[in-house]
Amino acid sequence: MGNPQKTLWHIFIEECKLCLVDICTPLIAVARWLRRHIRK
């Protein structure tokens, strides 16, 4: 199997990436929406 700690770390990093995507996607959408309305 290899180093179990390394595997846990890899899973942890993957989970963090998914969380960041979940957080960033709506933020980017809101930022685009705001920019569009501020220009008008």
C-alpha positions in Angstrom: 0.0 0.0 0.0 2.9 2.4 0.8 2.8 5.1 3.4 -0.7 5.3 4.9 -0.1 8.9 6.1 0.8 9.9 2.5 -2.5 8.4 1.3 -4.5 10.3 4.0 -2.7 13.5 3.1 -3.6 13.0 -0.6 -7.3 12.4 0.3 -7.2 15.5 2.5 -5.8 17.7 -0.3 -8.4 16.4 -2.7 -11.2 17.2 -0.2 -9.8 20.7 0.2 -9.7 21.2 -3.6 -13.4 20.2 -3.8 -14.3 22.6 -0.9 -12.4 25.4 -2.6 -14.2 24.9 -5.8 -17.6 24.8 -4.0 -16.7 28.1 -2.3 -15.1 29.9 -5.3 -17.6 29.0 -7.9 -20.5 31.0 -6.4 -18.1 33.8 -5.4 -17.0 34.2 -9.0 -20.6 34.1 -10.2 -21.5 36.9 -7.7 -18.5 38.9 -8.7 -19.4 38.8 -12.4 -23.0 39.7 -11.6 -21.9 42.7 -9.5 -19.5 43.9 -12.1 -22.2 43.7 -14.7 -24.6 45.8 -12.6 -22.0 48.3 -11.4 -21.1 49.2 -15.0 -24.8 50.1 -15.7 
